[in-house]
Amino acid sequence: MKAITTTYHGPTNSRGSRIVASEPDGKRITVSYNAALNSDKNHAAAAVALLEKLGWTGTLQGGSTKADMVWCFLDKAAQITVK
């Protein structure tokens, strides 16, 4: 099962702010940051754009790291319960 990582890149002299979504095999997509959305929704939009580009389907759950967001597919066979 693959995960998607989304990373924010701030503006430069030649490009505006953007989110890069990538997967472990190196496929990636860059999406312009939409100021009308909050940070989490911008990261989600980038993850969805990569899913659509790759033709993947499923339900994702996102979580934050210090610098990125990671999106994992929900798969009951791979779930664990901690009590």
Secondary structure by P-SEA (a helix, b strand, c coil): cbbbbbbbbccccccccbbbbbccccccccccccccccaaaaaaaaaaaaaaaaccbbbbbbbbcccbbbbbccccccccccc
